[in-house]
């Protein structure tokens, strides 16, 4: 698995191990992104997508579980 260090991409429109950052701040990852637990929106930190256990995805808003698959 490739690891991206935050200081590895110094300029926009740069690429490190196939991971790119463009001028809009978009990051492109060519294969897969591995997460420990959840995706959190920076502007709304009590809304997130979690992966709490094997084969389980949850969607939380206002700090409460709204949907579990």
N, C-alpha and C positions, 0 to 999 in steps of 0.2 A: 504494500500500500504506500502511495506517495504521501508525503506530509508537506504541507505548505506552511512556512514560517511567515509571520506577518511582515517581517522586514525583507522577505525574499522578493516581493514585488515592489519595486521602488517607483515605478512610473506606470501611468495608465497605458493601456494597450500593450501591456507586457504579458509574458507567459512564463510560467515555471512548471516543468513537468506536465505540460498540456493544460494546466489550469490558467485561465486568462482573466484579466481585469480590464474592463473597458472604461471609457471616459464618463459613462453614466454611473459607474460604480457597480455594474453587473459583473458577477463572477460566473464563469462557465467551467464546469467540472465534467470532463469527458466520459467518465465511467460511472462512479458511484460516490455517494457522500455517506459517510458513516457517522451516526449520532449516538451519543450515550443515552440521551433520554428525550429531549424535546426541542421543538422549534418555537422561539418566542419572538413576537413582533416588538421591535424597539419602541414604537410609539404607544403600545398597549400591552404592558408586561403581564397582565392577568389573563391574556388570551393566548393560547398556545395549542400546538399539536404534540401529543406525547406518544411514546412507544414504551409503555410501562412494563411489558413482559412479552414473551414470545408470541407472535401471531396476534398481537393486540395493538390497536391504534385508538387513541382517545382525542376528542376535541373539547377543549375547555374554554369557556368565556366567563368573564367576571369571577374567575377563580373557581368555578364549578364545572364538573364534568357534564357536558351536554350530549355527547354521543360517544359510544364505544363500539368498535367493530372487532 
